[in-house]
Amino acid sequence: MNLSAFQSKPFRHYLACVSIALHGMWVQRLVVAWLAWDVSSSPAFVGFTAFLSFAPTMITGPFFGVLADRIEIRKAVFGNYIAMLVISVTFILSAYLTGINEFTVGLFATAIGITASANHPFRMAFAARLGTKEQLSSIITITVLNFNISRLVGPAIGGVLLALVGPTETLWVTSIGFLPMIFLVRKIAIRPRDFIARNKQNFFKALTEGFSYTRKDPFILYIFSLTICVTIIGRGLLETLPIIAQGLFKTGPNELGFLTASAGAGAILASFAKAAGKPQQAGVVGTFGVLSSIIVPITIILIGLSRDILITACLVALLGFATTFFATTMQSAAQLQLTDEFRGRVMSLWTMIAMGGGAIGALLLGAISEILGISFTFLFLGGSTTTITIVILMFVRLSKLR
């Protein structure tokens, strides 16, 4: 693995601070899912709440991507983390004063989703300028690994905190986790853009350019289509683990923590596996990236068949491994295909489908489970996704994309 990014002092400081903040973001999402079940005991509401926390990425994400390519990125990142802190503290105080119900949980999930939809393009555009152009490949790889570790290890930490101190106290911990980034970002040195930002360009024209760039690049289209297919089911399940812990096995926060920790362990193993392999190459997904796209839906099928929580935990770990390896590969491949001029816009679109896929998947899992049962839903969606993924891979092979 290329570790030249660590030669940059600004990047080292950034990585330490953003790791804390990202873990806090994913802990928050788990707390929201837990509260959704706690106030409703409904798989459909858990799925709907997860949908609310991801759906804004599909709507507002591309607009924030345009901003990432136009405005002073340090101010954008600073304002974003301030907003996250204010939203979290506001929800905690309202929980103490008025209690928690379905409306407040849904409102908090939506607010988290909106701020996260800005965080993704801002963070990616910001990190790419914390070193030299020669260090860019290393920076991209390390930040992608860091993000995908946090998205699974964070909920594992959240599961433990939920069991030990409860939901509102857990949210206090996540709020404190935003402070290092807030203090760091205003003073950190960044590399100048490799283009002149066109601040006077029509906003919607700039947005259209991002869509046009994506549509005209066959490799980017390949990455996008495979990403939305796999993340719908893979991320959808990992964002609705309370459905398994409480709906399938009738267990509590300790077992939920066990399942989320299993997913986190799989994510860490995937990160080591990715780091130990060959560096990501531009224009190539690779054999293991393709293989992980197949493992994800097949694992969902096996989870649907499992009746033992230990076996299920092992399968969730495998899902965490495959999902992390897949997402890391796809995001790295897309980033290496781009220049600074389009990075914010195109990567906001990738985030839109990656997070949006998880939102749609959570909604489907919750709604169908409510009607047809949890196990059947996993079998049906896992089987359907496996078929669609194979069709995409066969088409790409015939088209001679890699």
Number of C-alpha atoms within 10 A of each C-alpha: 13 15 13 15 23 17 12 15 14 20 22 14 17 20 19 13 20 24 21 19 25 22 26 26 23 23 28 26 25 28 22 23 25 25 22 29 22 16 15 13 16 19 28 23 22 31 32 26 31 30 29 26 28 29 26 24 30 23 15 18 32 27 22 25 30 26 22 30 25 19 14 12 21 21 12 20 24 17 16 19 23 15 16 22 19 11 16 20 17 12 20 20 12 12 15 10 9 9 11 17 14 15 11 16 22 23 15 21 26 20 20 23 25 23 23 23 29 25 25 24 30 28 19 21 26 21 21 25 22 24 24 17 13 10 19 19 22 22 28 22 25 21 23 22 25 20 20 26 28 26 25 29 25 26 30 26 22 30 27 20 21 23 16 13 10 15 21 18 14 23 24 16 15 24 22 15 21 24 16 18 22 19 12 16 24 14 9 14 14 18 13 11 14 11 11 11 15 13 12 7 10 10 14 11 11 21 18 15 15 23 15 12 15 20 12 10 11 14 20 21 16 19 18 21 15 20 23 24 23 29 28 26 28 28 26 26 26 26 27 28 25 32 27 23 22 20 17 16 14 11 14 13 20 16 21 27 24 19 28 31 25 26 31 28 22 26 28 24 19 24 22 12 13 22 17 10 11 10 14 23 14 15 15 19 22 14 9 15 19 18 13 20 26 20 19 26 30 18 23 29 22 17 24 20 14 15 12 10 18 13 13 22 21 17 22 28 25 23 29 32 27 28 30 31 28 28 22 26 25 26 23 25 23 23 25 18 15 16 14 17 19 22 24 31 30 27 25 31 25 30 24 27 25 27 29 28 26 30 32 25 30 32 26 22 27 28 21 19 21 16 11 10 16 20 19 15 22 25 19 14 22 23 15 15 23 22 13 14 21 15 12 15 18 12 13 15 11 9 10 8 14 14
